[in-house]
């Protein structure tokens, strides 16, 4: 069974949907406001010949030329930008945290949304980046350090049983829960996502959610 065929009844044009799923996802970067500004990143890209185009709905997102990998740019190495899918930038904007608040990111690693939350908070307040995967936590810490995030506390807990005891038992002002998923929606950047797909896996993930 083609996993993506499950969605045919939900879309107006299944053929166009499948064609869209086969188109590679463009490389997009988000400006890290803790270290840089959109204008500063534009100048840095232009000085070294990095092709880019702005994304109309967000001043801090740039779509890179097809021959550019975000991780190979000077701006990425120095934490001015973070490689992040366009749609991935929406949840943190919807959460809209304020500087000085207490914010919990339940499934934080490797850190795209977490570092974005920190920037929206002006790197002030308390931002808890939690994940239950030890290997992914190292990536979270590395990305937070690269982006200059200082208001973060990294924890390793199962978010379904997260304890606020280490944080003075005080509640959080806002919580972001990007829960584990079946990854079918990532097929444009990871075509292998559906190779090991099974309905049993989908059902088990739904239980976790």
C-alpha positions as CSV (number, residue, x, y, z in Angstrom):
1,X,0.0,0.0,0.0
2,X,1.3,3.5,-0.9
3,X,1.1,5.4,2.4
4,X,0.4,8.7,0.6
5,X,-2.6,7.1,-1.2
6,X,-4.4,7.3,2.2
7,X,-4.7,11.1,1.6
8,X,-6.3,10.9,-1.9
9,X,-9.8,11.2,-0.6
10,X,-8.8,14.4,1.3
11,X,-7.4,16.4,-1.6
12,X,-9.1,17.8,-4.7
13,X,-6.4,16.5,-7.1
14,X,-4.6,13.4,-6.0
15,X,-2.3,13.3,-9.0
16,X,-1.1,16.9,-8.3
17,X,-0.7,16.0,-4.6
18,X,1.6,13.0,-5.4
19,X,3.6,15.2,-7.9
20,X,4.0,17.8,-5.2
21,X,5.3,15.2,-2.7
22,X,8.0,14.2,-5.2
23,X,9.3,17.8,-5.6
24,X,12.4,18.3,-3.4
25,X,11.9,20.7,-0.5
26,X,13.7,24.1,-1.0
27,X,16.4,25.1,1.5
28,X,15.2,27.8,3.8
29,X,17.0,29.6,6.6
30,X,15.6,31.7,9.5
31,X,17.5,34.7,10.7
32,X,18.5,34.3,14.4
33,X,17.5,37.6,15.9
34,X,19.7,37.0,18.9
35,X,22.8,37.5,16.8
36,X,21.8,39.1,13.5
37,X,19.2,41.1,11.6
38,X,17.6,40.3,8.1
39,X,19.6,43.2,6.6
40,X,22.9,41.9,8.1
41,X,22.2,38.4,6.7
42,X,21.4,39.8,3.3
43,X,24.6,41.7,3.1
44,X,26.6,38.6,4.3
45,X,24.9,36.4,1.6
46,X,25.6,39.0,-1.1
47,X,29.3,39.5,-0.1
48,X,30.0,35.8,-0.6
49,X,27.7,35.2,-3.5
50,X,25.0,33.1,-1.8
51,X,21.9,33.1,-3.9
52,X,18.7,33.7,-2.0
53,X,15.2,35.2,-2.2
54,X,13.1,36.6,0.6
55,X,9.9,34.9,1.7
56,X,7.0,37.3,1.5
57,X,5.1,36.5,4.7
58,X,8.1,36.7,7.0
59,X,11.0,39.1,6.9
60,X,13.4,36.7,8.6
61,X,13.1,33.8,6.3
62,X,15.1,33.3,3.1
63,X,14.9,30.6,0.5
64,X,18.3,29.7,-0.7
65,X,19.4,28.8,-4.3
66,X,19.3,25.1,-5.1
67,X,23.0,24.7,-5.1
68,X,23.4,26.1,-1.5
69,X,23.3,24.0,1.6
70,X,22.5,26.1,4.7
71,X,25.1,24.4,6.8
72,X,27.9,25.4,4.5
73,X,27.4,29.1,4.8
74,X,29.4,31.4,7.0
75,X,26.2,32.8,8.5
76,X,25.1,29.4,9.7
77,X,28.4,28.5,11.3
78,X,28.4,31.8,13.3
79,X,24.8,31.3,14.4
80,X,23.3,34.2,12.3
81,X,20.8,31.8,10.6
82,X,19.2,28.5,11.3
83,X,18.3,26.0,8.6
84,X,14.5,25.6,9.1
85,X,11.6,24.7,6.8
86,X,9.2,27.5,6.1
87,X,6.3,25.7,7.7
88,X,8.3,24.9,10.7
89,X,8.6,28.6,11.6
90,X,4.8,28.9,12.1
91,X,4.3,27.1,15.5
92,X,6.6,29.5,17.5
93,X,5.0,32.5,15.9
94,X,1.5,31.1,16.9
95,X,2.7,30.5,20.5
96,X,4.0,34.1,20.6
97,X,6.0,34.0,23.8
98,X,6.9,37.2,25.6
99,X,10.3,38.2,27.0
100,X,10.5,37.1,30.7
101,X,7.9,34.4,30.5
102,X,8.4,30.7,31.4
103,X,8.1,28.6,28.3
104,X,8.3,24.8,27.8
105,X,9.2,23.1,24.5
106,X,8.2,19.5,25.2
107,X,9.9,17.8,22.2
108,X,12.6,20.3,21.6
109,X,15.5,18.5,19.8
110,X,17.3,19.3,17.6
111,X,16.2,22.9,18.3
112,X,14.8,24.8,15.3
113,X,11.6,25.9,17.1
114,X,13.4,26.2,20.5
115,X,16.0,28.6,19.2
116,X,13.2,30.5,17.5
117,X,11.3,30.7,20.8
118,X,14.4,32.1,22.5
119,X,14.8,34.8,19.9
120,X,11.1,35.8,20.2
121,X,11.7,36.0,24.0
122,X,14.8,38.3,23.4
123,X,16.7,35.5,25.2
124,X,15.0,36.5,28.5
125,X,12.9,34.5,31.0
126,X,13.1,30.8,31.2
127,X,12.9,28.5,28.2
128,X,13.0,24.7,29.0
129,X,14.0,22.6,26.0
130,X,13.0,19.0,26.8
131,X,13.4,15.8,24.9
132,X,13.5,12.2,25.8
133,X,16.1,11.2,23.2
134,X,19.6,11.6,24.6
135,X,21.3,11.6,21.2
136,X,19.1,14.4,19.9
137,X,19.7,16.4,23.1
138,X,23.4,16.9,22.1
139,X,22.2,18.5,18.8
140,X,19.8,20.8,20.8
141,X,22.7,21.9,23.1
142,X,25.0,22.5,20.1
143,X,22.4,24.5,18.2
144,X,21.5,26.6,21.3
145,X,25.1,27.4,21.9
146,X,25.7,28.2,18.2
147,X,22.8,30.6,18.2
148,X,23.8,32.3,21.5
149,X,20.8,31.2,23.5
150,X,21.4,31.7,27.2
151,X,17.9,31.5,28.8
152,X,17.6,27.8,28.1
153,X,17.5,24.9,30.5
154,X,17.8,21.5,28.8
155,X,16.0,18.5,30.3
156,X,15.6,14.9,29.5
157,X,12.1,13.7,30.4
158,X,9.1,12.0,28.9
159,X,6.9,15.0,28.2
160,X,3.8,12.9,29.0
161,X,5.1,12.9,32.6
162,X,7.0,16.1,32.8
163,X,7.7,17.3,36.3
164,X,7.8,21.0,37.2
165,X,9.4,20.2,40.6
166,X,12.9,21.2,39.4
167,X,11.4,24.6,38.3
168,X,10.0,25.7,41.7
169,X,6.8,23.9,40.9
170,X,5.6,27.0,39.1
171,X,3.5,26.6,36.0
172,X,4.6,27.6,32.5
173,X,3.1,30.5,30.7
174,X,3.2,28.8,27.4
175,X,3.9,25.2,26.2
176,X,4.9,24.0,22.7
177,X,4.3,20.3,22.0
178,X,5.6,19.2,18.6
179,X,4.8,15.6,19.3
180,X,6.3,12.5,17.6
181,X,4.6,11.8,14.3
182,X,4.7,9.2,11.5
183,X,6.8,11.5,9.3
184,X,4.7,11.1,6.1
185,X,4.6,14.9,5.9
186,X,8.4,15.1,5.6
187,X,8.6,13.0,2.4
188,X,9.7,16.0,0.3
189,X,13.0,16.4,2.3
190,X,13.2,12.7,3.3
191,X,11.9,10.3,0.6
192,X,12.9,7.4,2.8
193,X,10.3,8.4,5.4
194,X,7.6,6.1,3.8
195,X,9.8,3.1,3.0
196,X,9.4,1.6,6.5
197,X,5.9,2.9,6.9
198,X,3.2,0.7,8.4
199,X,-0.3,1.3,9.7
200,X,0.8,-0.2,13.0
201,X,3.5,2.4,13.4
202,X,0.9,5.2,12.7
203,X,-1.4,3.8,15.3
204,X,1.3,3.5,17.9
205,X,2.4,7.1,17.3
206,X,-1.2,8.2,17.6
207,X,-1.3,6.6,21.0
208,X,1.7,8.6,22.1
209,X,0.2,11.8,20.7
